[in-house]
Amino acid sequence: MRFLGFFLAILLLGGALSIFEYSKIADLRYELKSLKSDLVTFGTQNAELKNQFYALTATGRLEILAKERGLIIDKTPDYMSSNQWLSVSSY
C-alpha cells in the first residue's frame, strides 16, 4: 500500500511537472515567433535608413551642398604633406 501511494505521488508530480514544462515551452515558442517577426521588421527599417543615409551623403549631393555654402576643394591639403611636426618632442 505504501509503495502504491509513493508511486502515485511520483506519477502526479511528474505529470504536473510535464504540464508546467509544456506550458513554458509553448510560451517560449510564441515569443520566438514574435521576435523573429520583429527582426524582419527591424531589418527592413535598417535597410531603409541605410538607403536614406547613402542618399544624403552621395558625392553629387555633397558637392552641391559645398557650392551652396561657398566651399572649395583644396587640391593640396596641408594635412597630407610630410613636412608636419610629428610631436612636441620634434622641436
C-alpha positions in Angstrom: 0.0 0.0 0.0 2.8 2.3 0.9 4.6 1.6 -2.4 1.4 2.3 -4.3 1.0 5.7 -2.6 4.6 6.6 -3.3 4.3 5.5 -6.9 1.0 7.6 -7.3 2.7 10.7 -5.7 5.7 10.4 -8.1 3.3 9.9 -11.0 1.2 13.0 -10.1 4.4 15.1 -9.5 5.8 14.0 -12.9 2.5 14.8 -14.6 2.3 18.3 -13.0 6.0 19.0 -13.9 5.5 17.9 -17.6 2.4 20.2 -17.9 4.4 23.1 -16.4 7.3 22.5 -18.8 5.0 22.2 -21.8 3.4 25.5 -20.9 6.8 27.2 -20.7 7.9 25.7 -24.0 4.7 26.9 -25.7 5.3 30.4 -24.3 8.9 30.4 -25.5 7.8 29.3 -29.0 5.3 32.1 -29.2 7.9 34.6 -28.0 10.4 33.3 -30.5 7.9 33.7 -33.4 7.2 37.3 -32.2 10.9 38.1 -32.0 11.5 36.7 -35.5 8.8 38.9 -37.0 10.3 41.9 -35.1 13.7 41.0 -36.5 12.4 41.1 -40.1 10.7 44.4 -39.4 13.8 45.9 -37.9 15.9 44.6 -40.8 13.6 46.3 -43.3 13.8 49.6 -41.3 17.5 49.3 -41.1 17.8 48.9 -44.9 15.5 51.9 -45.4 17.6 54.1 -43.1 20.8 53.0 -44.9 19.3 54.0 -48.2 18.3 57.4 -46.8 21.8 57.9 -45.3 23.6 56.9 -48.5 21.3 59.2 -50.5 22.1 62.1 -48.1 25.9 61.5 -48.3 26.1 60.9 -52.1 29.1 62.7 -53.7 27.0 64.7 -56.0 24.7 65.9 -53.2 27.7 66.9 -51.0 29.3 68.8 -53.9 26.1 70.8 -54.4 25.9 71.5 -50.7 29.5 72.6 -50.6 29.0 75.0 -53.5 25.9 76.5 -51.9 28.0 77.2 -48.8 30.9 78.7 -50.7 33.3 75.9 -50.0 36.1 74.9 -52.4 38.1 71.7 -52.9 41.6 72.0 -51.6 43.9 70.2 -54.1 46.9 70.1 -51.8 45.8 70.0 -48.2 48.4 70.6 -45.5 47.5 67.5 -43.5 48.7 65.4 -46.5 52.2 66.8 -46.5 55.1 65.0 -44.8 56.6 68.3 -43.5 54.4 68.4 -40.4 55.8 68.2 -36.9 55.0 64.7 -35.5 55.1 65.7 -31.9 56.2 68.3 -29.4 59.5 66.5 -28.9 60.4 67.0 -32.5 61.3 70.7 -31.9 
